[in-house]
Amino acid sequence: MAPDESPSLKLRAEDIDDLSILSACLQDALVAVRDLAYFAEEQNFVFIANRFRWESGVEPLPGDEGHQRVLCAVTFNTVAGVSYRGFRRTDEDRILCLLAIRSASDGSDGSGSTAILLEFAGAAAIRLEVGRILCRARDLGEPWPTPWRPRHDEDAAT
């Protein structure tokens, strides 16, 4: 199978190690605030992301659009509460750039619950209070070409 014909992403995360893999696949995903939803009664938090396909492995030639993006549905289950920082839910046209997904607590307080932190550029974040880590991510539709590959300034991290 050629690199640009790689199958659609379909992942499930049930522990911290799984969450780190999911985080790597979703790094640099673009998420519109309007595409975030919390369904308290069902204890689900969902969002649609415009995901950069890091796994495609395509390095374009100069002037070529060899990179790809695809829509990806992400669902977190067993969500008891959601809090937002660094943006307003009413800013529906705002686009957030996902940097990482990580466990924000280890559950060592005996409560049996943990938190998942979705970290975005510009100090924006979403904290999910969950009974346990249970997340699914699945690509939707066909990928499309993009000439832009996200870059990270390693010097800025120090």
C-alpha positions in Angstrom: 0.0 0.0 0.0 1.4 3.4 -1.0 1.9 5.9 1.9 -0.9 8.2 0.5 -3.3 5.2 0.5 -3.0 4.5 4.2 -6.3 3.4 5.9 -8.4 5.7 7.9 -7.6 6.2 11.6 -9.7 4.2 14.0 -8.4 4.2 17.6 -9.6 3.4 21.1 -7.9 4.7 24.3 -8.5 3.0 27.6 -5.3 4.0 29.6 -2.6 6.6 29.8 -0.4 4.8 27.3 -3.3 4.6 24.8 -4.0 8.3 25.4 -0.4 9.3 24.5 -0.8 7.5 21.2 -4.1 9.2 20.5 -2.5 12.5 21.4 0.3 12.0 18.9 -2.2 11.2 16.1 -4.3 14.3 16.9 -1.4 16.7 17.4 -2.0 19.9 15.5 -5.6 19.1 14.8 -7.8 22.2 14.3 -11.0 22.3 16.2 -13.8 24.9 15.8 -15.4 25.9 19.2 -18.7 25.2 17.5 -17.7 21.6 17.0 -17.3 20.9 20.7 -20.3 19.3 22.5 -20.9 17.9 26.0 -23.9 15.6 26.6 -24.2 15.5 30.3 -27.0 13.0 30.5 -25.1 10.5 28.3 -21.8 11.5 29.9 -20.2 12.0 26.5 -17.9 14.8 25.3 -17.4 14.9 21.5 -15.6 17.1 19.0 -14.8 17.1 15.3 -11.2 17.8 14.4 -9.5 18.8 11.1 -6.6 16.3 11.7 -3.2 16.5 10.1 -2.4 13.0 8.9 1.1 12.5 10.5 0.9 8.8 9.7 0.7 9.3 5.9 4.5 9.6 5.7 4.3 11.7 2.5 7.1 14.2 2.1 6.2 16.5 -0.9 8.5 17.7 -3.5 8.9 21.6 -3.7 5.6 23.0 -4.9 3.7 19.8 -4.4 0.7 19.4 -2.0 1.9 16.1 -0.5 0.5 16.5 3.0 -3.0 15.6 4.0 -5.8 16.5 6.5 -9.0 14.6 7.3 -12.0 15.1 9.5 -11.9 13.0 12.7 -14.6 12.4 15.3 -13.4 12.1 18.9 -15.6 10.8 21.7 -14.8 10.6 25.4 -17.2 8.5 27.5 -17.8 8.5 31.3 -17.5 12.3 31.5 -18.9 13.6 34.7 -18.0 17.3 34.1 -16.2 19.6 31.7 -14.5 22.9 32.3 -13.0 25.4 29.8 -10.0 27.7 30.1 -8.6 30.4 27.8 -11.6 30.7 25.5 -15.4 31.3 25.6 -17.9 28.7 24.4 -19.8 31.6 22.7 -16.8 32.2 20.4 -18.1 29.7 18.0 -16.0 30.9 15.1 -12.7 30.5 17.0 -10.4 27.7 15.8 -8.3 25.9 18.5 -5.1 24.1 17.6 -4.8 20.9 19.7 -1.3 20.4 21.1 -1.8 17.4 23.4 -4.2 15.1 25.2 -3.0 13.9 28.6 -4.1 12.6 31.9 -4.3 15.4 34.4 -4.5 13.3 37.5 -3.6 9.8 38.5 -6.6 8.9 40.7 -4.3 8.4 43.7 -6.7 10.4 45.9 -8.8 7.3 46.2 -11.8 8.8 44.3 -11.4 6.3 41.4 -11.8 9.2 39.0 -9.3 11.0 36.8 -9.2 14.0 34.6 -8.2 14.3 30.9 -6.7 17.6 29.7 -7.0 18.7 26.1 -4.3 21.4 25.7 -4.5 23.9 22.9 -2.2 26.6 21.6 -2.6 30.0 23.2 -3.1 28.5 26.7 -6.6 27.3 26.0 -7.6 24.0 27.6 -10.5 21.7 28.2 -10.6 19.6 31.4 -12.8 16.4 31.4 -13.6 14.8 34.7 -14.0 11.1 33.9 -14.8 7.9 35.7 -12.1 6.2 33.6 -10.3 6.7 30.4 -12.5 5.7 27.5 -12.0 7.5 24.2 -12.6 6.7 20.5 -11.3 8.5 17.5 -12.3 7.8 13.9 -11.6 9.5 10.6 -14.6 10.6 8.6 -14.6 10.8 4.8 -11.7 11.1 2.5 -8.5 13.0 3.3 -7.6 16.1 1.2 -4.3 17.6 0.2 -2.7 20.5 2.0 0.7 22.2 1.2 1.1 23.1 4.9 2.9 20.9 7.4 2.7 22.0 11.0 6.0 23.1 12.4 7.1 23.3 16.0 9.9 25.7 17.1 11.9 23.5 19.5 13.7 26.6 20.9 10.3 28.0 22.0 9.8 25.1 24.3 12.7 26.0 26.5 
